[in-house]
Amino acid sequence: MTAGAIAANFDTARPTVSKHLQILTECELLKQEQSGREIHYHLNPAKMREIADFIEPFRKLWDDRFNKLEAVMKKYKTPK
């Protein structure tokens, strides 16, 4: 998709979306492809997998913590 097509899906200014696209491209989560005057952005699945693999241990950690918090909240729930 082009930056304009992507921006059309969000309720924010196009320069803001363009800045995010720039950062995601620098992080290699997106790839750019020049097509005439337009730049099309594509997801980089290999880099996405790398990020997903990196955060997986943290996801389990947070799931465990939220489950414990939920158990405590249910235990001490005040009646209405």
HTML snippet that shows the backbone in 3Dmol.js (N, CA, C, O; Angstrom):
<script src="https://3Dmol.org/build/3Dmol-min.js"></script>
<div id="view" style="width:600px;height:400px;position:relative"></div>
<script>
const pdb = `
ATOM      1  N   MET A   1       0.846  -1.176   0.000  1.00  0.00           N
ATOM      2  CA  MET A   1       0.000   0.000   0.000  1.00  0.00           C
ATOM      3  C   MET A   1       0.891   1.239   0.000  1.00  0.00           C
ATOM      4  O   MET A   1       2.031   1.200   0.461  1.00  0.00           O
ATOM      5  N   THR A   2       0.362   2.314  -0.514  1.00  0.00           N
ATOM      6  CA  THR A   2       1.072   3.584  -0.462  1.00  0.00           C
ATOM      7  C   THR A   2       0.829   4.238   0.898  1.00  0.00           C
ATOM      8  O   THR A   2      -0.071   3.835   1.636  1.00  0.00           O
ATOM      9  N   ALA A   3       1.631   5.241   1.223  1.00  0.00           N
ATOM     10  CA  ALA A   3       1.454   5.953   2.491  1.00  0.00           C
ATOM     11  C   ALA A   3       0.060   6.567   2.573  1.00  0.00           C
ATOM     12  O   ALA A   3      -0.576   6.537   3.627  1.00  0.00           O
ATOM     13  N   GLY A   4      -0.408   7.120   1.468  1.00  0.00           N
ATOM     14  CA  GLY A   4      -1.746   7.721   1.453  1.00  0.00           C
ATOM     15  C   GLY A   4      -2.841   6.705   1.703  1.00  0.00           C
ATOM     16  O   GLY A   4      -3.787   6.980   2.442  1.00  0.00           O
ATOM     17  N   ALA A   5      -2.726   5.538   1.099  1.00  0.00           N
ATOM     18  CA  ALA A   5      -3.725   4.473   1.292  1.00  0.00           C
ATOM     19  C   ALA A   5      -3.709   3.986   2.735  1.00  0.00           C
ATOM     20  O   ALA A   5      -4.758   3.703   3.314  1.00  0.00           O
ATOM     21  N   ILE A   6      -2.536   3.892   3.300  1.00  0.00           N
ATOM     22  CA  ILE A   6      -2.433   3.478   4.704  1.00  0.00           C
ATOM     23  C   ILE A   6      -3.027   4.547   5.608  1.00  0.00           C
ATOM     24  O   ILE A   6      -3.796   4.237   6.518  1.00  0.00           O
ATOM     25  N   ALA A   7      -2.675   5.801   5.360  1.00  0.00           N
ATOM     26  CA  ALA A   7      -3.156   6.915   6.184  1.00  0.00           C
ATOM     27  C   ALA A   7      -4.673   7.038   6.150  1.00  0.00           C
ATOM     28  O   ALA A   7      -5.284   7.463   7.131  1.00  0.00           O
ATOM     29  N   ALA A   8      -5.289   6.668   5.019  1.00  0.00           N
ATOM     30  CA  ALA A   8      -6.746   6.767   4.895  1.00  0.00           C
ATOM     31  C   ALA A   8      -7.472   5.873   5.888  1.00  0.00           C
ATOM     32  O   ALA A   8      -8.661   6.070   6.138  1.00  0.00           O
ATOM     33  N   ASN A   9      -6.782   4.899   6.456  1.00  0.00           N
ATOM     34  CA  ASN A   9      -7.394   3.977   7.416  1.00  0.00           C
ATOM     35  C   ASN A   9      -7.287   4.449   8.858  1.00  0.00           C
ATOM     36  O   ASN A   9      -7.754   3.763   9.767  1.00  0.00           O
ATOM     37  N   PHE A  10      -6.680   5.605   9.078  1.00  0.00           N
ATOM     38  CA  PHE A  10      -6.463   6.091  10.434  1.00  0.00           C
ATOM     39  C   PHE A  10      -6.976   7.515  10.575  1.00  0.00           C
ATOM     40  O   PHE A  10      -6.979   8.286   9.614  1.00  0.00           O
ATOM     41  N   ASP A  11      -7.402   7.849  11.763  1.00  0.00           N
ATOM     42  CA  ASP A  11      -7.895   9.195  12.056  1.00  0.00           C
ATOM     43  C   ASP A  11      -6.737  10.026  12.616  1.00  0.00           C
ATOM     44  O   ASP A  11      -6.757  10.460  13.767  1.00  0.00           O
ATOM     45  N   THR A  12      -5.736  10.231  11.767  1.00  0.00           N
ATOM     46  CA  THR A  12      -4.568  11.005  12.160  1.00  0.00           C
ATOM     47  C   THR A  12      -3.998  11.659  10.911  1.00  0.00           C
ATOM     48  O   THR A  12      -4.341  11.283   9.791  1.00  0.00           O
ATOM     49  N   ALA A  13      -3.138  12.628  11.109  1.00  0.00           N
ATOM     50  CA  ALA A  13      -2.565  13.355   9.984  1.00  0.00           C
ATOM     51  C   ALA A  13      -1.618  12.455   9.179  1.00  0.00           C
ATOM     52  O   ALA A  13      -0.937  11.595   9.737  1.00  0.00           O
ATOM     53  N   ARG A  14      -1.591  12.668   7.876  1.00  0.00           N
ATOM     54  CA  ARG A  14      -0.728  11.852   7.017  1.00  0.00           C
ATOM     55  C   ARG A  14       0.747  11.958   7.409  1.00  0.00           C
ATOM     56  O   ARG A  14       1.440  10.941   7.387  1.00  0.00           O
ATOM     57  N   PRO A  15       1.265  13.152   7.770  1.00  0.00           N
ATOM     58  CA  PRO A  15       2.673  13.207   8.186  1.00  0.00           C
ATOM     59  C   PRO A  15       2.978  12.311   9.389  1.00  0.00           C
ATOM     60  O   PRO A  15       4.080  11.775   9.503  1.00  0.00           O
ATOM     61  N   THR A  16       2.010  12.151  10.277  1.00  0.00           N
ATOM     62  CA  THR A  16       2.189  11.271  11.428  1.00  0.00           C
ATOM     63  C   THR A  16       2.322   9.823  10.962  1.00  0.00           C
ATOM     64  O   THR A  16       3.195   9.090  11.426  1.00  0.00           O
ATOM     65  N   VAL A  17       1.458   9.422  10.051  1.00  0.00           N
ATOM     66  CA  VAL A  17       1.524   8.062   9.505  1.00  0.00           C
ATOM     67  C   VAL A  17       2.846   7.871   8.761  1.00  0.00           C
ATOM     68  O   VAL A  17       3.486   6.827   8.888  1.00  0.00           O
ATOM     69  N   SER A  18       3.251   8.871   7.991  1.00  0.00           N
ATOM     70  CA  SER A  18       4.509   8.778   7.251  1.00  0.00           C
ATOM     71  C   SER A  18       5.694   8.609   8.193  1.00  0.00           C
ATOM     72  O   SER A  18       6.618   7.850   7.903  1.00  0.00           O
ATOM     73  N   LYS A  19       5.669   9.308   9.310  1.00  0.00           N
ATOM     74  CA  LYS A  19       6.750   9.175  10.293  1.00  0.00           C
ATOM     75  C   LYS A  19       6.785   7.753  10.850  1.00  0.00           C
ATOM     76  O   LYS A  19       7.859   7.172  10.997  1.00  0.00           O
ATOM     77  N   HIS A  20       5.616   7.193  11.159  1.00  0.00           N
ATOM     78  CA  HIS A  20       5.556   5.820  11.653  1.00  0.00           C
ATOM     79  C   HIS A  20       6.058   4.839  10.590  1.00  0.00           C
ATOM     80  O   HIS A  20       6.771   3.888  10.909  1.00  0.00           O
ATOM     81  N   LEU A  21       5.687   5.068   9.339  1.00  0.00           N
ATOM     82  CA  LEU A  21       6.156   4.208   8.260  1.00  0.00           C
ATOM     83  C   LEU A  21       7.675   4.280   8.138  1.00  0.00           C
ATOM     84  O   LEU A  21       8.331   3.266   7.903  1.00  0.00           O
ATOM     85  N   GLN A  22       8.229   5.469   8.296  1.00  0.00           N
ATOM     86  CA  GLN A  22       9.676   5.639   8.246  1.00  0.00           C
ATOM     87  C   GLN A  22      10.355   4.818   9.344  1.00  0.00           C
ATOM     88  O   GLN A  22      11.345   4.129   9.095  1.00  0.00           O
ATOM     89  N   ILE A  23       9.813   4.900  10.558  1.00  0.00           N
ATOM     90  CA  ILE A  23      10.394   4.158  11.687  1.00  0.00           C
ATOM     91  C   ILE A  23      10.279   2.654  11.459  1.00  0.00           C
ATOM     92  O   ILE A  23      11.239   1.917  11.686  1.00  0.00           O
ATOM     93  N   LEU A  24       9.114   2.196  11.014  1.00  0.00           N
ATOM     94  CA  LEU A  24       8.919   0.766  10.756  1.00  0.00           C
ATOM     95  C   LEU A  24       9.834   0.270   9.637  1.00  0.00           C
ATOM     96  O   LEU A  24      10.287  -0.875   9.662  1.00  0.00           O
ATOM     97  N   THR A  25      10.104   1.129   8.661  1.00  0.00           N
ATOM     98  CA  THR A  25      11.027   0.772   7.583  1.00  0.00           C
ATOM     99  C   THR A  25      12.454   0.696   8.104  1.00  0.00           C
ATOM    100  O   THR A  25      13.196  -0.222   7.756  1.00  0.00           O
ATOM    101  N   GLU A  26      12.844   1.663   8.942  1.00  0.00           N
ATOM    102  CA  GLU A  26      14.187   1.646   9.535  1.00  0.00           C
ATOM    103  C   GLU A  26      14.405   0.402  10.395  1.00  0.00           C
ATOM    104  O   GLU A  26      15.515  -0.124  10.468  1.00  0.00           O
ATOM    105  N   CYS A  27      13.343  -0.061  11.040  1.00  0.00           N
ATOM    106  CA  CYS A  27      13.412  -1.270  11.876  1.00  0.00           C
ATOM    107  C   CYS A  27      13.278  -2.546  11.040  1.00  0.00           C
ATOM    108  O   CYS A  27      13.312  -3.655  11.574  1.00  0.00           O
ATOM    109  N   GLU A  28      13.126  -2.378   9.744  1.00  0.00           N
ATOM    110  CA  GLU A  28      12.995  -3.483   8.792  1.00  0.00           C
ATOM    111  C   GLU A  28      11.713  -4.293   8.958  1.00  0.00           C
ATOM    112  O   GLU A  28      11.637  -5.436   8.506  1.00  0.00           O
ATOM    113  N   LEU A  29      10.706  -3.707   9.605  1.00  0.00           N
ATOM    114  CA  LEU A  29       9.407  -4.382   9.702  1.00  0.00           C
ATOM    115  C   LEU A  29       8.599  -4.166   8.425  1.00  0.00           C
ATOM    116  O   LEU A  29       7.693  -4.940   8.118  1.00  0.00           O
ATOM    117  N   LEU A  30       8.931  -3.116   7.687  1.00  0.00           N
ATOM    118  CA  LEU A  30       8.330  -2.839   6.387  1.00  0.00           C
ATOM    119  C   LEU A  30       9.431  -2.752   5.344  1.00  0.00           C
ATOM    120  O   LEU A  30      10.564  -2.373   5.639  1.00  0.00           O
ATOM    121  N   LYS A  31       9.070  -3.112   4.114  1.00  0.00           N
ATOM    122  CA  LYS A  31       9.967  -2.925   2.975  1.00  0.00           C
ATOM    123  C   LYS A  31       9.321  -1.927   2.032  1.00  0.00           C
ATOM    124  O   LYS A  31       8.099  -1.900   1.884  1.00  0.00           O
ATOM    125  N   GLN A  32      10.150  -1.104   1.393  1.00  0.00           N
ATOM    126  CA  GLN A  32       9.655  -0.140   0.415  1.00  0.00           C
ATOM    127  C   GLN A  32       9.925  -0.641  -0.993  1.00  0.00           C
ATOM    128  O   GLN A  32      10.954  -1.257  -1.268  1.00  0.00           O
ATOM    129  N   GLU A  33       8.975  -0.363  -1.878  1.00  0.00           N
ATOM    130  CA  GLU A  33       9.147  -0.699  -3.292  1.00  0.00           C
ATOM    131  C   GLU A  33       8.724   0.509  -4.114  1.00  0.00           C
ATOM    132  O   GLU A  33       7.565   0.923  -4.070  1.00  0.00           O
ATOM    133  N   GLN A  34       9.658   1.068  -4.857  1.00  0.00           N
ATOM    134  CA  GLN A  34       9.376   2.227  -5.698  1.00  0.00           C
ATOM    135  C   GLN A  34       8.640   1.762  -6.945  1.00  0.00           C
ATOM    136  O   GLN A  34       9.068   0.821  -7.614  1.00  0.00           O
ATOM    137  N   SER A  35       7.538   2.423  -7.250  1.00  0.00           N
ATOM    138  CA  SER A  35       6.762   2.126  -8.449  1.00  0.00           C
ATOM    139  C   SER A  35       6.417   3.462  -9.101  1.00  0.00           C
ATOM    140  O   SER A  35       5.402   4.076  -8.772  1.00  0.00           O
ATOM    141  N   GLY A  36       7.262   3.908 -10.025  1.00  0.00           N
ATOM    142  CA  GLY A  36       7.072   5.237 -10.605  1.00  0.00           C
ATOM    143  C   GLY A  36       7.333   6.279  -9.542  1.00  0.00           C
ATOM    144  O   GLY A  36       8.397   6.291  -8.923  1.00  0.00           O
ATOM    145  N   ARG A  37       6.370   7.151  -9.326  1.00  0.00           N
ATOM    146  CA  ARG A  37       6.508   8.193  -8.300  1.00  0.00           C
ATOM    147  C   ARG A  37       6.037   7.734  -6.926  1.00  0.00           C
ATOM    148  O   ARG A  37       6.263   8.417  -5.927  1.00  0.00           O
ATOM    149  N   GLU A  38       5.393   6.594  -6.877  1.00  0.00           N
ATOM    150  CA  GLU A  38       4.831   6.120  -5.613  1.00  0.00           C
ATOM    151  C   GLU A  38       5.744   5.107  -4.939  1.00  0.00           C
ATOM    152  O   GLU A  38       6.493   4.376  -5.588  1.00  0.00           O
ATOM    153  N   ILE A  39       5.655   5.090  -3.623  1.00  0.00           N
ATOM    154  CA  ILE A  39       6.359   4.088  -2.827  1.00  0.00           C
ATOM    155  C   ILE A  39       5.296   3.192  -2.199  1.00  0.00           C
ATOM    156  O   ILE A  39       4.375   3.670  -1.536  1.00  0.00           O
ATOM    157  N   HIS A  40       5.436   1.910  -2.414  1.00  0.00           N
ATOM    158  CA  HIS A  40       4.526   0.938  -1.810  1.00  0.00           C
ATOM    159  C   HIS A  40       5.239   0.282  -0.629  1.00  0.00           C
ATOM    160  O   HIS A  40       6.421  -0.051  -0.705  1.00  0.00           O
ATOM    161  N   TYR A  41       4.505   0.108   0.446  1.00  0.00           N
ATOM    162  CA  TYR A  41       5.048  -0.516   1.650  1.00  0.00           C
ATOM    163  C   TYR A  41       4.505  -1.930   1.766  1.00  0.00           C
ATOM    164  O   TYR A  41       3.324  -2.184   1.529  1.00  0.00           O
ATOM    165  N   HIS A  42       5.395  -2.842   2.137  1.00  0.00           N
ATOM    166  CA  HIS A  42       5.040  -4.250   2.302  1.00  0.00           C
ATOM    167  C   HIS A  42       5.566  -4.729   3.661  1.00  0.00           C
ATOM    168  O   HIS A  42       6.637  -4.317   4.107  1.00  0.00           O
ATOM    169  N   LEU A  43       4.801  -5.592   4.296  1.00  0.00           N
ATOM    170  CA  LEU A  43       5.280  -6.196   5.544  1.00  0.00           C
ATOM    171  C   LEU A  43       6.476  -7.086   5.259  1.00  0.00           C
ATOM    172  O   LEU A  43       6.565  -7.706   4.200  1.00  0.00           O
ATOM    173  N   ASN A  44       7.382  -7.143   6.204  1.00  0.00           N
ATOM    174  CA  ASN A  44       8.536  -8.031   6.119  1.00  0.00           C
ATOM    175  C   ASN A  44       8.289  -9.185   7.091  1.00  0.00           C
ATOM    176  O   ASN A  44       8.624  -9.077   8.271  1.00  0.00           O
ATOM    177  N   PRO A  45       7.708 -10.290   6.611  1.00  0.00           N
ATOM    178  CA  PRO A  45       7.322 -11.378   7.511  1.00  0.00           C
ATOM    179  C   PRO A  45       8.490 -11.982   8.291  1.00  0.00           C
ATOM    180  O   PRO A  45       8.312 -12.406   9.433  1.00  0.00           O
ATOM    181  N   ALA A  46       9.672 -12.028   7.694  1.00  0.00           N
ATOM    182  CA  ALA A  46      10.820 -12.608   8.405  1.00  0.00           C
ATOM    183  C   ALA A  46      11.166 -11.779   9.635  1.00  0.00           C
ATOM    184  O   ALA A  46      11.454 -12.330  10.698  1.00  0.00           O
ATOM    185  N   LYS A  47      11.138 -10.463   9.495  1.00  0.00           N
ATOM    186  CA  LYS A  47      11.454  -9.584  10.626  1.00  0.00           C
ATOM    187  C   LYS A  47      10.321  -9.618  11.656  1.00  0.00           C
ATOM    188  O   LYS A  47      10.567  -9.545  12.860  1.00  0.00           O
ATOM    189  N   MET A  48       9.085  -9.727  11.175  1.00  0.00           N
ATOM    190  CA  MET A  48       7.939  -9.827  12.095  1.00  0.00           C
ATOM    191  C   MET A  48       8.072 -11.087  12.954  1.00  0.00           C
ATOM    192  O   MET A  48       7.804 -11.054  14.155  1.00  0.00           O
ATOM    193  N   ARG A  49       8.489 -12.204  12.331  1.00  0.00           N
ATOM    194  CA  ARG A  49       8.664 -13.463  13.057  1.00  0.00           C
ATOM    195  C   ARG A  49       9.772 -13.307  14.093  1.00  0.00           C
ATOM    196  O   ARG A  49       9.650 -13.792  15.218  1.00  0.00           O
ATOM    197  N   GLU A  50      10.857 -12.627  13.710  1.00  0.00           N
ATOM    198  CA  GLU A  50      11.964 -12.392  14.633  1.00  0.00           C
ATOM    199  C   GLU A  50      11.488 -11.614  15.867  1.00  0.00           C
ATOM    200  O   GLU A  50      11.849 -11.947  16.996  1.00  0.00           O
ATOM    201  N   ILE A  51      10.686 -10.589  15.642  1.00  0.00           N
ATOM    202  CA  ILE A  51      10.153  -9.785  16.753  1.00  0.00           C
ATOM    203  C   ILE A  51       9.203 -10.627  17.598  1.00  0.00           C
ATOM    204  O   ILE A  51       9.269 -10.594  18.827  1.00  0.00           O
ATOM    205  N   ALA A  52       8.323 -11.377  16.947  1.00  0.00           N
ATOM    206  CA  ALA A  52       7.363 -12.225  17.672  1.00  0.00           C
ATOM    207  C   ALA A  52       8.098 -13.248  18.537  1.00  0.00           C
ATOM    208  O   ALA A  52       7.710 -13.491  19.680  1.00  0.00           O
ATOM    209  N   ASP A  53       9.155 -13.846  17.992  1.00  0.00           N
ATOM    210  CA  ASP A  53       9.934 -14.821  18.760  1.00  0.00           C
ATOM    211  C   ASP A  53      10.613 -14.160  19.958  1.00  0.00           C
ATOM    212  O   ASP A  53      10.718 -14.756  21.030  1.00  0.00           O
ATOM    213  N   PHE A  54      11.070 -12.926  19.766  1.00  0.00           N
ATOM    214  CA  PHE A  54      11.739 -12.206  20.853  1.00  0.00           C
ATOM    215  C   PHE A  54      10.775 -11.893  21.993  1.00  0.00           C
ATOM    216  O   PHE A  54      11.129 -12.039  23.162  1.00  0.00           O
ATOM    217  N   ILE A  55       9.550 -11.460  21.656  1.00  0.00           N
ATOM    218  CA  ILE A  55       8.621 -11.036  22.720  1.00  0.00           C
ATOM    219  C   ILE A  55       7.823 -12.186  23.341  1.00  0.00           C
ATOM    220  O   ILE A  55       7.166 -11.991  24.364  1.00  0.00           O
ATOM    221  N   GLU A  56       7.870 -13.376  22.744  1.00  0.00           N
ATOM    222  CA  GLU A  56       7.081 -14.503  23.264  1.00  0.00           C
ATOM    223  C   GLU A  56       7.328 -14.786  24.741  1.00  0.00           C
ATOM    224  O   GLU A  56       6.354 -14.954  25.475  1.00  0.00           O
ATOM    225  N   PRO A  57       8.581 -14.849  25.228  1.00  0.00           N
ATOM    226  CA  PRO A  57       8.782 -15.106  26.665  1.00  0.00           C
ATOM    227  C   PRO A  57       8.155 -14.018  27.547  1.00  0.00           C
ATOM    228  O   PRO A  57       7.681 -14.298  28.648  1.00  0.00           O
ATOM    229  N   PHE A  58       8.160 -12.792  27.057  1.00  0.00           N
ATOM    230  CA  PHE A  58       7.560 -11.702  27.823  1.00  0.00           C
ATOM    231  C   PHE A  58       6.042 -11.818  27.847  1.00  0.00           C
ATOM    232  O   PHE A  58       5.405 -11.470  28.841  1.00  0.00           O
ATOM    233  N   ARG A  59       5.459 -12.308  26.749  1.00  0.00           N
ATOM    234  CA  ARG A  59       4.009 -12.495  26.682  1.00  0.00           C
ATOM    235  C   ARG A  59       3.566 -13.483  27.755  1.00  0.00           C
ATOM    236  O   ARG A  59       2.575 -13.247  28.446  1.00  0.00           O
ATOM    237  N   LYS A  60       4.292 -14.581  27.895  1.00  0.00           N
ATOM    238  CA  LYS A  60       3.961 -15.569  28.922  1.00  0.00           C
ATOM    239  C   LYS A  60       4.098 -14.962  30.305  1.00  0.00           C
ATOM    240  O   LYS A  60       3.248 -15.181  31.168  1.00  0.00           O
ATOM    241  N   LEU A  61       5.152 -14.204  30.521  1.00  0.00           N
ATOM    242  CA  LEU A  61       5.365 -13.541  31.803  1.00  0.00           C
ATOM    243  C   LEU A  61       4.186 -12.631  32.151  1.00  0.00           C
ATOM    244  O   LEU A  61       3.669 -12.680  33.267  1.00  0.00           O
ATOM    245  N   TRP A  62       3.758 -11.792  31.183  1.00  0.00           N
ATOM    246  CA  TRP A  62       2.649 -10.876  31.441  1.00  0.00           C
ATOM    247  C   TRP A  62       1.327 -11.616  31.592  1.00  0.00           C
ATOM    248  O   TRP A  62       0.499 -11.231  32.418  1.00  0.00           O
ATOM    249  N   ASP A  63       1.114 -12.675  30.810  1.00  0.00           N
ATOM    250  CA  ASP A  63      -0.105 -13.471  30.970  1.00  0.00           C
ATOM    251  C   ASP A  63      -0.186 -14.044  32.380  1.00  0.00           C
ATOM    252  O   ASP A  63      -1.243 -14.005  33.009  1.00  0.00           O
ATOM    253  N   ASP A  64       0.927 -14.576  32.877  1.00  0.00           N
ATOM    254  CA  ASP A  64       0.959 -15.126  34.232  1.00  0.00           C
ATOM    255  C   ASP A  64       0.662 -14.043  35.267  1.00  0.00           C
ATOM    256  O   ASP A  64      -0.102 -14.264  36.206  1.00  0.00           O
ATOM    257  N   ARG A  65       1.260 -12.893  35.091  1.00  0.00           N
ATOM    258  CA  ARG A  65       1.047 -11.794  36.055  1.00  0.00           C
ATOM    259  C   ARG A  65      -0.394 -11.304  36.040  1.00  0.00           C
ATOM    260  O   ARG A  65      -0.974 -11.054  37.096  1.00  0.00           O
ATOM    261  N   PHE A  66      -0.978 -11.164  34.847  1.00  0.00           N
ATOM    262  CA  PHE A  66      -2.365 -10.719  34.776  1.00  0.00           C
ATOM    263  C   PHE A  66      -3.318 -11.772  35.334  1.00  0.00           C
ATOM    264  O   PHE A  66      -4.326 -11.427  35.951  1.00  0.00           O
ATOM    265  N   ASN A  67      -3.015 -13.035  35.127  1.00  0.00           N
ATOM    266  CA  ASN A  67      -3.844 -14.096  35.702  1.00  0.00           C
ATOM    267  C   ASN A  67      -3.801 -14.058  37.226  1.00  0.00           C
ATOM    268  O   ASN A  67      -4.826 -14.238  37.884  1.00  0.00           O
ATOM    269  N   LYS A  68      -2.619 -13.825  37.786  1.00  0.00           N
ATOM    270  CA  LYS A  68      -2.493 -13.705  39.249  1.00  0.00           C
ATOM    271  C   LYS A  68      -3.256 -12.492  39.759  1.00  0.00           C
ATOM    272  O   LYS A  68      -3.936 -12.565  40.783  1.00  0.00           O
ATOM    273  N   LEU A  69      -3.145 -11.377  39.046  1.00  0.00           N
ATOM    274  CA  LEU A  69      -3.865 -10.169  39.439  1.00  0.00           C
ATOM    275  C   LEU A  69      -5.368 -10.399  39.387  1.00  0.00           C
ATOM    276  O   LEU A  69      -6.097  -9.974  40.283  1.00  0.00           O
ATOM    277  N   GLU A  70      -5.829 -11.065  38.346  1.00  0.00           N
ATOM    278  CA  GLU A  70      -7.257 -11.364  38.225  1.00  0.00           C
ATOM    279  C   GLU A  70      -7.734 -12.245  39.378  1.00  0.00           C
ATOM    280  O   GLU A  70      -8.824 -12.026  39.907  1.00  0.00           O
ATOM    281  N   ALA A  71      -6.944 -13.226  39.770  1.00  0.00           N
ATOM    282  CA  ALA A  71      -7.307 -14.112  40.876  1.00  0.00           C
ATOM    283  C   ALA A  71      -7.408 -13.326  42.175  1.00  0.00           C
ATOM    284  O   ALA A  71      -8.326 -13.547  42.965  1.00  0.00           O
ATOM    285  N   VAL A  72      -6.477 -12.415  42.402  1.00  0.00           N
ATOM    286  CA  VAL A  72      -6.508 -11.592  43.617  1.00  0.00           C
ATOM    287  C   VAL A  72      -7.738 -10.685  43.601  1.00  0.00           C
ATOM    288  O   VAL A  72      -8.415 -10.533  44.618  1.00  0.00           O
ATOM    289  N   MET A  73      -8.020 -10.094  42.462  1.00  0.00           N
ATOM    290  CA  MET A  73      -9.176  -9.192  42.369  1.00  0.00           C
ATOM    291  C   MET A  73     -10.481  -9.950  42.602  1.00  0.00           C
ATOM    292  O   MET A  73     -11.385  -9.435  43.260  1.00  0.00           O
ATOM    293  N   LYS A  74     -10.587 -11.161  42.071  1.00  0.00           N
ATOM    294  CA  LYS A  74     -11.798 -11.959  42.282  1.00  0.00           C
ATOM    295  C   LYS A  74     -11.938 -12.357  43.746  1.00  0.00           C
ATOM    296  O   LYS A  74     -13.046 -12.402  44.281  1.00  0.00           O
ATOM    297  N   LYS A  75     -10.816 -12.642  44.384  1.00  0.00           N
ATOM    298  CA  LYS A  75     -10.825 -13.062  45.780  1.00  0.00           C
ATOM    299  C   LYS A  75     -11.318 -11.941  46.695  1.00  0.00           C
ATOM    300  O   LYS A  75     -12.036 -12.189  47.663  1.00  0.00           O
ATOM    301  N   TYR A  76     -10.930 -10.723  46.385  1.00  0.00           N
ATOM    302  CA  TYR A  76     -11.261  -9.588  47.244  1.00  0.00           C
ATOM    303  C   TYR A  76     -12.320  -8.687  46.638  1.00  0.00           C
ATOM    304  O   TYR A  76     -12.419  -7.513  46.995  1.00  0.00           O
ATOM    305  N   LYS A  77     -13.104  -9.224  45.733  1.00  0.00           N
ATOM    306  CA  LYS A  77     -14.170  -8.453  45.092  1.00  0.00           C
ATOM    307  C   LYS A  77     -15.206  -8.050  46.134  1.00  0.00           C
ATOM    308  O   LYS A  77     -15.706  -8.872  46.902  1.00  0.00           O
ATOM    309  N   THR A  78     -15.512  -6.751  46.132  1.00  0.00           N
ATOM    310  CA  THR A  78     -16.500  -6.253  47.098  1.00  0.00           C
ATOM    311  C   THR A  78     -17.894  -6.393  46.484  1.00  0.00           C
ATOM    312  O   THR A  78     -18.086  -6.121  45.299  1.00  0.00           O
ATOM    313  N   PRO A  79     -18.862  -6.819  47.296  1.00  0.00           N
ATOM    314  CA  PRO A  79     -20.241  -6.939  46.782  1.00  0.00           C
ATOM    315  C   PRO A  79     -20.827  -5.569  46.490  1.00  0.00           C
ATOM    316  O   PRO A  79     -20.487  -4.586  47.149  1.00  0.00           O
ATOM    317  N   LYS A  80     -21.696  -5.508  45.515  1.00  0.00           N
ATOM    318  CA  LYS A  80     -22.342  -4.234  45.136  1.00  0.00           C
ATOM    319  C   LYS A  80     -23.573  -3.994  45.968  1.00  0.00           C
ATOM    320  O   LYS A  80     -24.247  -2.978  45.795  1.00  0.00           O
TER     321      LYS A  80
END
`;
const viewer = $3Dmol.createViewer("view");
viewer.addModel(pdb, "pdb");
viewer.setStyle({}, {cartoon: {color: "spectrum"}});
viewer.zoomTo();
viewer.render();
</script>
